[in-house]
Amino acid sequence: MVSVINTVDTSHEDMIHDAQMDYYGTRLATCSSDRSVKIFDVRNGGQILIADLRGHEGPVWQVAWAHPMYGNILASCSYDRKVIIWKEENGTWEKTYEYTGHDSSVNSVCWAPHDYGLILACGSSDGAISLLSYTGDGQWEVKKISNAHTIGCNAVSWAPAVVPGSLIEQPSGQKPNYIKRFASGGCDNLVKIWKEEDGQWKEEQKLEAHSDWVRDVAWAPSIGLPTSTIASCSQDGRVFIWTCDDASGNSWSPKLLHKFNDVVWHVSWSITANILAVSGGDNKVTLWKESVDGLWACISDVNKGQGGVSAVTEGQQNEQ
C-alpha cells in the first residue's frame, strides 16, 4: 500500500515543473512557470520556506541538488536559455554562476556522481548538451556536445560511478578505472549514451524504440551488479526499461513497461533501483516494480489530484 505522507503548499503562482529532495531528504526544491525556484525545510512533516530564488526570466523546468560534500548547491535551468547555479553561504542562498551558452530553452540539468567532481550536464532545445565542470576559485570549464539531438535535447541522466559487475568480481586492490557516461533523450525519438574518451565526449550508443519525443531518461543507481539499467519515457505514452548485461556497454535491449494513454513526462528510480516512479499527462504518479519473472507490475496508483504537477522524485536520485 502506498500513501501520501506529506503535501507542501508551495505558493507558486503557476505550474510546478520539478520537485527534488536534497541528499538527506530534509529540504525540497521546487521550480515553476512563475520563474522562481523555492527551497523548503520539510523535516518532521513541516514546510518552512527557506529561500525564494529569483534570477530566471522564463519558466524554470528543472532543479538538481549537488552532493553535500561540495556544500549546499542547487542548479536550475529555464526557457530563458540560462542555467543558474545557486549556493548557500552563511545561511543565505545566492547565485554563484550563470551559464548563458545555449541558444534556446535549457530543459534538463543533472549533476554527475560526486566521485567525478562537481560536473553538471545540461540539455537544451538547441540540440546541444553542455558539461560544466568546477575548476576551483569560482571558475567553471565548459565542454559542449553540439547536435547531440536534432531539434532538441529534453533530458540528461548520469550513469552511476560503479563499474558493472564489480560487486561480484574479485577486487584487484587498485582503484577501478571509471568511465564517465550519461544518457540523454531528445526530439529525434532517441535515447543516446555518451562516454568520455581522452577528455572528449563521444556518442557510444543510440537506443531506438520510441515513436515520438523522448521526454525523460533515468539511469538506475547500482551497487555493482553486472546489469546496467535505464528507464525512458516519451510523448508516445510508452515507458521502456533498457538493460545491458555486457561490461563493454554495447548491447542494450528494451522492455516495454507500460503503454499509457497520455504523454509520460518523468521517470525516477528509488535509491535501491527496484522501484520506478512514473508521472504523466493523466495527472497521476504510478510506482512500478519488477517481479521475479522479469515482468513489471504497478504496485500503486497515487492520484495527484487536480493540480498540473509534472514531476516526482523518489527519495535521493543518483545525481542529486
C-alpha positions in Angstrom: 0.0 0.0 0.0 1.3 3.4 -1.0 0.1 6.5 0.8 0.8 10.2 0.5 2.9 11.2 3.6 3.2 15.0 3.1 1.8 17.7 0.9 3.6 21.0 0.5 1.8 24.2 -0.3 4.5 26.0 -2.4 2.6 29.2 -3.1 3.9 29.1 -6.6 1.8 31.3 -8.9 1.9 28.9 -11.9 2.5 25.3 -12.8 5.3 23.4 -10.9 7.6 21.6 -13.3 10.0 19.9 -10.9 10.4 19.0 -7.2 13.6 17.5 -5.8 14.6 16.4 -2.3 18.2 17.0 -1.2 20.6 14.2 -0.3 19.4 14.0 3.3 15.7 14.3 2.5 15.4 17.3 4.7 14.9 20.0 2.1 12.7 20.3 -1.0 13.5 22.4 -4.1 10.7 23.3 -6.5 10.5 25.3 -9.7 7.7 26.8 -11.7 6.5 28.7 -14.7 6.3 31.7 -12.3 10.1 32.0 -12.9 11.0 31.2 -9.3 12.9 28.4 -7.5 11.9 27.7 -3.9 13.6 25.8 -1.2 11.6 24.4 1.8 12.7 22.8 5.0 10.4 19.7 5.2 11.8 18.0 8.3 9.3 16.2 10.6 6.5 16.8 8.1 6.9 20.6 8.3 7.2 23.0 5.4 9.2 26.2 6.1 10.1 28.4 3.1 13.9 28.9 3.3 14.6 30.6 0.0 12.7 32.2 -2.9 15.3 32.4 -5.7 14.7 34.9 -8.5 17.0 35.1 -11.4 15.3 33.4 -14.3 13.3 35.3 -16.9 11.1 32.4 -18.1 9.6 29.2 -16.9 12.1 27.1 -14.8 11.9 23.5 -16.0 14.2 21.5 -13.6 16.3 21.8 -10.5 19.1 19.5 -9.3 21.0 19.3 -5.9 24.7 18.7 -5.9 26.2 16.3 -3.4 26.6 17.9 0.0 30.3 17.2 0.1 30.5 20.3 -2.1 28.3 22.4 0.2 24.7 23.4 -0.4 24.5 23.8 -4.1 21.4 23.8 -6.4 21.3 24.1 -10.2 18.3 25.3 -12.2 17.5 25.6 -15.9 14.9 27.6 -17.8 13.2 28.5 -21.0 15.2 31.8 -20.8 18.3 29.8 -22.1 20.1 30.1 -18.8 21.5 27.7 -16.3 21.9 29.2 -12.8 24.0 27.6 -10.0 22.9 28.7 -6.5 24.9 28.3 -3.4 24.1 28.7 0.3 26.8 30.8 2.1 26.3 31.5 5.8 22.6 30.7 5.7 21.8 32.8 2.6 21.2 31.5 -0.9 23.0 33.4 -3.7 23.6 33.0 -7.4 27.2 31.7 -7.7 27.4 31.1 -11.5 25.2 31.8 -14.6 25.7 29.9 -17.8 24.4 31.5 -21.0 25.9 29.3 -23.7 22.8 27.9 -25.1 20.7 29.4 -27.9 17.3 28.0 -26.8 15.5 26.7 -23.8 17.6 24.6 -21.4 15.3 21.7 -20.4 17.4 19.4 -18.1 20.2 19.6 -15.6 21.9 16.7 -13.9 24.9 16.6 -11.6 27.5 13.8 -12.2 28.3 11.3 -9.4 30.3 13.2 -6.8 33.3 10.9 -7.4 34.0 12.8 -10.6 34.0 16.3 -9.1 31.4 19.0 -9.5 30.2 18.4 -13.1 26.8 19.5 -14.4 25.2 18.2 -17.7 22.7 20.5 -19.3 20.4 19.5 -22.2 18.9 22.2 -24.5 16.3 22.7 -27.2 19.2 24.0 -29.4 20.2 20.3 -29.7 23.4 20.7 -27.7 24.5 19.3 -24.3 26.8 21.3 -22.2 29.1 20.0 -19.4 30.1 22.5 -16.8 33.0 21.4 -14.6 34.0 23.4 -11.5 37.8 24.0 -11.6 38.1 25.9 -8.3 38.3 29.6 -7.4 34.8 30.2 -8.8 35.8 29.1 -12.3 33.8 26.7 -14.5 35.1 25.0 -17.6 32.6 24.4 -20.4 32.5 21.5 -22.9 29.8 21.3 -25.4 28.4 18.4 -27.5 26.8 20.2 -30.5 24.0 18.5 -32.4 23.6 15.8 -29.7 19.9 15.5 -30.7 18.4 17.1 -33.8 15.6 19.5 -32.9 16.4 19.4 -29.2 17.5 17.5 -26.1 14.9 17.1 -23.3 16.7 15.1 -20.6 20.1 14.1 -19.3 20.9 11.4 -16.6 24.4 10.2 -15.4 25.4 6.6 -15.1 26.4 5.7 -11.5 30.1 5.7 -10.7 30.1 2.0 -10.2 31.8 -0.5 -12.5 29.1 -3.0 -13.7 29.9 -6.4 -12.1 32.3 -5.0 -9.5 30.2 -6.3 -6.7 30.8 -10.0 -7.6 34.3 -9.7 -9.3 37.4 -10.2 -7.1 38.8 -6.8 -6.1 42.2 -6.2 -7.5 43.3 -3.8 -4.9 43.7 -0.9 -7.4 41.2 1.9 -8.0 38.7 0.9 -10.7 39.0 2.7 -14.0 35.8 4.7 -14.0 34.5 5.7 -17.5 32.2 8.7 -17.3 28.9 8.0 -19.1 25.5 9.7 -19.3 22.2 9.1 -21.2 20.2 11.7 -23.0 16.8 11.8 -24.6 15.6 14.0 -27.4 13.1 15.2 -30.0 14.7 12.8 -32.5 12.8 10.0 -30.6 16.2 8.6 -29.5 17.9 7.8 -26.2 21.7 8.2 -26.6 24.5 7.1 -24.4 27.7 9.3 -24.2 31.1 8.4 -22.8 34.2 10.4 -22.2 37.3 9.3 -24.1 40.6 11.3 -23.6 38.7 14.2 -22.3 36.3 14.3 -25.3 32.6 13.2 -25.3 31.7 10.6 -27.9 28.3 9.0 -28.7 28.5 5.4 -27.6 25.0 4.1 -28.4 21.7 5.1 -30.0 18.7 3.4 -28.4 15.7 3.2 -30.7 12.2 2.2 -29.6 10.2 5.3 -29.1 8.0 6.7 -31.8 7.8 10.3 -30.5 9.9 12.8 -28.5 11.7 11.2 -25.5 10.7 13.3 -22.5 12.9 11.8 -19.8 15.7 9.3 -19.2 16.8 7.9 -15.8 19.9 5.8 -15.3 19.3 3.5 -12.4 21.5 3.5 -9.3 23.8 0.5 -9.0 25.5 -1.5 -6.3 27.8 -3.2 -8.8 25.7 -6.0 -10.2 26.5 -6.8 -13.9 23.4 -5.3 -15.4 23.1 -1.6 -16.2 19.5 -0.2 -16.4 18.0 2.9 -18.0 14.3 4.0 -18.0 12.9 6.2 -20.7 9.5 7.8 -21.3 8.0 9.6 -24.2 5.4 11.7 -25.9 4.2 8.3 -27.4 2.9 7.3 -23.9 5.4 4.4 -23.6 7.9 3.7 -20.9 10.8 1.4 -21.7 13.3 -0.3 -19.4 16.7 -0.7 -21.2 19.1 -3.3 -19.9 22.7 -4.0 -20.8 24.4 -7.2 -19.5 27.8 -6.9 -21.0 30.5 -4.8 -19.4 31.5 -3.2 -22.7 28.1 -1.4 -22.8 27.5 -2.3 -26.4 24.2 -4.2 -26.4 21.1 -2.7 -24.9 17.7 -4.3 -25.1 14.3 -2.6 -24.4 11.4 -4.0 -22.5 8.0 -2.2 -22.6 7.0 -1.3 -19.0 3.6 0.1 -20.0 1.7 2.0 -22.7 -0.1 4.9 -21.1 -2.9 6.8 -22.7 -1.2 10.2 -22.5 2.3 11.7 -22.6 4.7 10.5 -19.9 6.8 13.4 -18.6 9.1 11.9 -16.0 10.6 8.6 -14.7 12.6 8.4 -11.5 14.2 5.5 -9.7 14.2 4.7 -6.0 17.6 4.8 -4.3 17.6 1.0 -4.3 16.7 0.9 -8.0 13.9 -1.6 -7.6 11.0 0.8 -7.9 10.4 3.2 -10.7 8.1 6.2 -10.3 6.3 7.4 -13.5 4.4 10.6 -13.9 2.4 11.6 -16.9 -0.3 13.8 -18.5 -3.0 11.8 -16.8 -2.1 13.7 -13.6 -1.1 10.5 -11.8 2.1 9.1 -10.4 2.4 5.3 -10.6 5.0 3.1 -8.9 6.3 0.0 -10.7 8.3 -3.0 -9.5 9.9 -5.9 -11.4 8.7 -9.3 -10.4 10.8 -12.4 -10.2 9.7 -13.5 -13.7 11.0 -10.2 -15.1 7.6 -8.6 -15.7 6.9 -5.1 -14.4 3.8 -4.6 -12.3 2.2 -1.5 -10.9 2.3 -1.5 -7.1 0.4 1.8 -6.6 -1.7 4.4 -8.2 -1.3 7.7 -6.5 -3.7 10.2 -7.9 -2.0 13.5 -8.0 -5.3 15.4 -7.6 -6.4 18.2 -9.8 -3.1 20.2 -10.0 -0.9 20.2 -13.1 2.2 18.9 -11.4 4.5 17.2 -13.9 7.4 15.7 -11.8 8.1 13.3 -9.0 11.2 12.3 -7.1 11.5 9.1 -5.2 13.9 10.0 -2.4 17.5 10.6 -3.4 18.3 10.2 -7.0 21.7 9.2 -8.2 22.9 12.7 -9.1 21.2 14.8 -6.6 
